[in-house]
Amino acid sequence: MHLTFDWGGAFRRSRQSGGPAGSDQASRRRSWKRFPYGDRIYRYGGTALKSNWARLHRGDREAYPSAESLDALLAANPALLPSLPPVAVVVPLLEDAWRAYHAGDFADAVDRGLAAGPVGLVVSARAAAVYAAHLEEDESRRLEILRDVVESCSSLVQLAPNWANAWYVYGLALGRFSQNISVVHALARGFGGRVREVLQRAIDLEPAHADAHVGLGVYHAEVIDKVGVMMAALTYGARRDAVAEHFEAARALHPQSPVVLAEYARSTLLAFGLAELGKAHRIFDEAAACQPADALERLDVEWALGETE
């Protein structure tokens, strides 16, 4: 399975023309593993995507693709405008990219998002990051995907500094990349502080961003787990109480989200260990009982079920 993908090149191409990535990269993505729980169950065809959008995007508050939402995005981030293909082309591409993402067809989501130019990079990068973190089994290929997504998102936030989800996906990719190179190594390279800054920027732009709160809760928990409570607080500003604060904020914003709950349970174990084992198991039970609305939620429900067996 060959997963190499030139995100930097794709970003440059999307700025220049909005065209899809080259056929060689698309061919490589076709070898990505399929979503293991069926390819039709989370399809939101036709008007179903718009009807279910509020539920699907309660965590990230992304606006539904439309001429109006694009106008608002461009008004806040005018540097995106020169790279924007015609709106009549972009809107259907974004809709289909999100349909593919929610269905677990992550390679197709990447392709369609890239075809929309830089305004499609949030869905493309998110699809690639979720695929790498949840489905890619080869460590070197996982790292390669995440590294390239980090670089792509670093460029995107320069073009779109007022787009909350550009910052969120950047933080998501940074966090996942840090996990895969070991948190200690990541902290030594300064990634920890960058993850916190990037995710906080997403919350500053969108205070109701539950997913960014999840990312910050995970950050605090993983630093504590790796360097200990005292050093985490003194050196990196990571605190146990911040773990609960961010996850409770996320749970209030997005109740019954298996993504929020599964990460909350795991982070509780990382930050508190056996002292909060019972709490962590109760939260895993809550996550396992959730009704997933899309592929990512299904993956986290299955994860939680595995923890409760």
C-alpha positions as CSV (number, residue, x, y, z in Angstrom):
1,M,0.0,0.0,0.0
2,H,1.6,3.2,-1.1
3,L,0.2,6.4,0.5
4,T,2.7,9.1,-0.4
5,F,0.9,12.3,-1.2
6,D,2.5,15.6,-2.1
7,W,0.3,18.0,0.0
8,G,2.6,20.9,-0.6
9,G,2.3,20.5,-4.3
10,A,-1.4,20.1,-4.1
11,F,-1.6,23.3,-2.0
12,R,0.4,25.2,-4.7
13,R,-1.8,23.7,-7.4
14,S,-5.0,24.6,-5.6
15,R,-3.8,28.2,-5.2
16,Q,-3.0,28.4,-8.9
17,S,-5.9,26.8,-10.5
18,G,-8.2,25.0,-8.2
19,G,-7.7,21.9,-10.2
20,P,-7.5,18.4,-8.8
21,A,-4.3,16.8,-7.7
22,G,-2.4,14.9,-10.3
23,S,-3.6,11.4,-11.4
24,D,-0.5,9.8,-9.8
25,Q,-1.4,11.1,-6.3
26,A,-5.1,10.2,-6.8
27,S,-4.1,6.7,-7.8
28,R,-2.0,6.3,-4.7
29,R,-5.0,7.4,-2.5
30,R,-7.1,4.7,-4.1
31,S,-5.0,2.2,-2.2
32,W,-6.1,3.7,1.1
33,K,-8.0,1.2,3.4
34,R,-11.7,1.3,3.2
35,F,-13.9,2.3,6.1
36,P,-14.5,-1.0,7.7
37,Y,-18.2,-0.7,8.6
38,G,-19.9,-0.4,5.3
39,D,-19.7,2.3,2.5
40,R,-23.3,3.3,2.4
41,I,-24.5,3.6,6.0
42,Y,-23.4,7.2,6.5
43,R,-24.2,8.5,3.0
44,Y,-26.0,11.8,3.1
45,G,-27.2,12.2,-0.5
46,G,-29.2,15.0,-2.0
47,T,-30.8,17.3,0.7
48,A,-30.0,14.9,3.5
49,L,-26.6,16.5,4.0
50,K,-28.1,19.9,4.6
51,S,-30.9,18.5,6.8
52,N,-28.3,16.8,9.0
53,W,-25.6,19.4,8.9
54,A,-26.3,20.9,12.3
55,R,-25.9,17.5,13.9
56,L,-22.9,16.5,11.9
57,H,-21.0,19.8,12.5
58,R,-22.1,20.6,16.1
59,G,-18.5,19.9,17.1
60,D,-16.7,22.2,14.6
61,R,-19.4,24.8,13.7
62,E,-18.4,24.7,10.1
63,A,-20.9,26.5,7.8
64,Y,-22.8,24.6,5.2
65,P,-21.3,25.1,1.8
66,S,-23.2,27.8,0.0
67,A,-22.7,31.0,-1.9
68,E,-23.5,33.0,1.2
69,S,-21.2,31.1,3.5
70,L,-18.4,31.4,0.9
71,D,-19.0,35.2,0.8
72,A,-18.6,35.4,4.5
73,L,-15.5,33.3,4.5
74,L,-13.9,35.4,1.8
75,A,-14.9,38.6,3.5
76,A,-13.0,37.5,6.6
77,N,-10.1,36.0,4.6
78,P,-9.7,38.0,1.4
79,A,-6.4,36.2,0.5
80,L,-8.5,33.2,-0.4
81,L,-10.3,35.0,-3.2
82,P,-7.7,34.9,-6.0
83,S,-7.5,31.1,-5.8
84,L,-11.3,30.5,-5.7
85,P,-12.8,28.7,-8.7
86,P,-16.3,29.7,-9.8
87,V,-18.8,29.5,-6.9
88,A,-21.1,27.3,-9.0
89,V,-18.3,24.8,-9.2
90,V,-17.0,25.1,-5.7
91,V,-20.2,24.6,-3.7
92,P,-21.0,21.2,-5.2
93,L,-17.4,20.1,-4.8
94,L,-17.5,21.0,-1.1
95,E,-20.8,19.3,-0.6
96,D,-19.6,16.1,-2.1
97,A,-16.3,16.3,-0.3
98,W,-18.1,16.5,3.0
99,R,-20.5,13.7,2.0
100,A,-17.4,11.5,1.3
101,Y,-15.8,12.5,4.6
102,H,-18.9,11.7,6.7
103,A,-19.3,8.4,4.8
104,G,-15.7,7.3,5.6
105,D,-14.6,7.6,1.9
106,F,-11.6,9.6,3.0
107,A,-9.6,9.4,-0.2
108,D,-12.5,10.7,-2.2
109,A,-13.0,13.5,0.3
110,V,-9.3,14.5,-0.2
111,D,-9.7,14.5,-4.0
112,R,-12.9,16.6,-4.0
113,G,-11.7,19.0,-1.4
114,L,-8.5,19.7,-3.3
115,A,-10.4,20.2,-6.5
116,A,-12.2,23.1,-4.7
117,G,-8.9,25.0,-4.2
118,P,-7.8,26.3,-0.8
119,V,-11.4,26.6,0.5
120,G,-11.5,22.8,0.2
121,L,-8.4,22.2,2.2
122,V,-10.2,22.0,5.6
123,V,-12.2,19.0,4.5
124,S,-9.2,17.5,2.6
125,A,-6.9,17.9,5.5
126,R,-9.4,16.6,8.0
127,A,-10.1,13.5,5.9
128,A,-6.4,12.7,5.6
129,A,-5.7,13.3,9.3
130,V,-8.6,11.1,10.4
131,Y,-7.6,8.4,7.9
132,A,-4.0,8.4,9.1
133,A,-4.9,8.4,12.8
134,H,-7.7,5.8,12.7
135,L,-7.1,3.5,9.7
136,E,-3.5,3.6,8.5
137,E,-1.5,0.8,10.2
138,D,1.9,1.4,8.8
139,E,3.7,3.9,11.1
140,S,6.0,5.5,8.4
141,R,3.1,6.1,6.0
142,R,0.9,7.4,8.9
143,L,3.7,9.9,9.8
144,E,4.2,10.9,6.2
145,I,0.5,11.7,5.7
146,L,0.3,13.7,9.0
147,R,3.6,15.6,8.3
148,D,2.3,16.7,4.9
149,V,-1.1,17.7,6.4
150,V,0.7,19.8,9.0
151,E,2.7,21.6,6.3
152,S,-0.4,22.2,4.2
153,C,-2.4,23.6,7.1
154,S,0.5,25.8,8.1
155,S,0.2,27.4,4.7
156,L,-3.6,27.6,4.9
157,V,-3.7,29.6,8.1
158,Q,-1.5,32.2,6.5
159,L,-4.1,32.6,3.7
160,A,-7.1,32.3,6.1
161,P,-6.1,33.6,9.5
162,N,-9.7,34.2,10.5
163,W,-11.1,30.7,9.6
164,A,-11.6,28.8,12.9
165,N,-11.5,25.4,11.2
166,A,-8.3,26.1,9.4
167,W,-6.7,26.5,12.8
168,Y,-8.6,23.6,14.2
169,V,-7.5,21.1,11.5
170,Y,-3.9,22.5,11.8
171,G,-4.1,21.7,15.6
172,L,-5.6,18.3,15.0
173,A,-2.8,17.4,12.5
174,L,-0.1,18.8,14.8
175,G,-1.5,16.8,17.7
176,R,-1.8,13.5,15.8
177,F,1.7,14.0,14.4
178,S,3.1,14.7,17.9
179,Q,1.4,11.5,19.2
180,N,3.1,9.4,16.5
181,I,6.6,10.8,17.1
182,S,6.2,10.4,20.9
183,V,5.0,13.3,23.0
184,V,8.4,13.7,24.7
185,H,10.1,14.2,21.3
186,A,7.3,16.5,20.2
187,L,7.7,18.6,23.4
188,A,11.4,18.9,22.8
189,R,10.7,20.3,19.3
190,G,8.3,22.8,20.6
191,F,5.2,21.2,19.1
192,G,3.3,21.1,22.4
193,G,3.2,24.9,22.8
194,R,2.3,25.2,19.1
195,V,-0.6,22.7,19.5
196,R,-2.0,24.7,22.4
197,E,-1.6,28.1,20.6
198,V,-3.3,26.8,17.4
199,L,-6.2,25.2,19.1
200,Q,-6.7,28.3,21.3
201,R,-6.8,30.4,18.2
202,A,-9.7,28.2,16.9
203,I,-11.6,28.8,20.1
204,D,-10.9,32.5,20.1
205,L,-12.5,32.7,16.6
206,E,-15.3,30.3,17.5
207,P,-15.9,30.0,21.2
208,A,-18.5,27.1,20.7
209,H,-15.9,24.9,19.0
210,A,-16.3,21.7,20.9
211,D,-13.7,19.8,18.9
212,A,-11.0,22.4,19.7
213,H,-11.8,22.0,23.4
214,V,-11.3,18.2,22.9
215,G,-7.9,18.9,21.3
216,L,-6.8,21.1,24.2
217,G,-8.0,18.5,26.8
218,V,-6.0,15.9,25.0
219,Y,-3.0,18.1,25.0
220,H,-3.0,18.7,28.7
221,A,-3.6,15.0,29.4
222,E,-0.8,13.7,27.2
223,V,1.8,16.1,28.5
224,I,0.9,15.1,32.1
225,D,1.1,11.5,31.2
226,K,4.6,11.8,29.7
227,V,6.4,14.2,32.0
228,G,4.4,14.1,35.3
229,V,2.0,16.5,37.0
230,M,4.6,18.9,38.4
231,M,6.8,19.3,35.3
232,A,3.8,19.5,33.1
233,A,2.4,22.4,35.0
234,L,5.7,24.3,35.6
235,T,7.3,23.8,32.1
236,Y,4.4,23.4,29.7
237,G,1.4,24.9,31.5
238,A,-0.5,21.6,31.4
239,R,-2.8,20.9,34.3
240,R,-5.1,18.2,35.4
241,D,-8.0,20.6,36.1
242,A,-7.7,21.9,32.5
243,V,-8.4,18.3,31.2
244,A,-11.8,18.2,32.9
245,E,-12.5,21.9,32.1
246,H,-12.0,21.5,28.4
247,F,-13.8,18.2,28.1
248,E,-16.8,19.4,30.2
249,A,-16.9,22.4,27.9
250,A,-16.9,20.1,24.9
251,R,-19.6,17.9,26.4
252,A,-21.8,20.8,27.1
253,L,-21.4,22.1,23.6
254,H,-21.8,18.7,21.9
255,P,-23.8,16.3,24.2
256,Q,-23.8,12.6,23.4
257,S,-20.8,12.9,21.0
258,P,-18.9,9.6,21.0
259,V,-15.8,11.5,19.8
260,V,-15.9,13.9,22.8
261,L,-16.7,11.0,25.2
262,A,-14.1,8.5,24.0
263,E,-11.3,11.1,24.1
264,Y,-12.5,12.3,27.5
265,A,-12.3,8.8,28.9
266,R,-8.8,8.2,27.4
267,S,-7.5,11.6,28.6
268,T,-8.9,10.9,32.1
269,L,-6.8,7.8,32.3
270,L,-3.7,9.6,31.0
271,A,-4.0,12.5,33.4
272,F,-5.3,10.7,36.6
273,G,-4.4,7.1,36.1
274,L,-6.0,4.5,38.4
275,A,-7.3,7.2,40.7
276,E,-10.0,7.9,38.1
277,L,-10.3,4.5,36.5
278,G,-14.0,4.2,37.4
279,K,-14.8,7.6,35.9
280,A,-13.0,6.7,32.7
281,H,-14.9,3.5,32.4
282,R,-18.2,5.2,33.0
283,I,-17.4,7.7,30.2
284,F,-16.3,4.9,27.9
285,D,-19.7,3.3,28.6
286,E,-21.4,6.5,27.6
287,A,-19.4,6.7,24.4
288,A,-20.2,3.1,23.5
289,A,-23.9,3.7,24.0
290,C,-24.0,6.7,21.5
291,Q,-25.7,6.5,18.1
292,P,-23.0,7.5,15.6
293,A,-24.0,10.0,12.9
294,D,-20.9,9.5,10.6
295,A,-17.8,7.4,10.0
296,L,-15.6,9.1,12.6
297,E,-18.2,8.7,15.3
298,R,-18.6,5.1,14.4
299,L,-14.9,4.5,14.7
300,D,-14.9,6.1,18.2
301,V,-18.0,4.1,19.2
302,E,-16.2,0.9,18.2
303,W,-13.1,2.1,20.1
304,A,-15.2,2.6,23.2
305,L,-16.9,-0.7,22.8
306,G,-13.5,-2.3,22.8
307,E,-12.6,-0.6,26.0
308,T,-15.7,-1.8,27.8
309,E,-15.4,-5.5,26.9
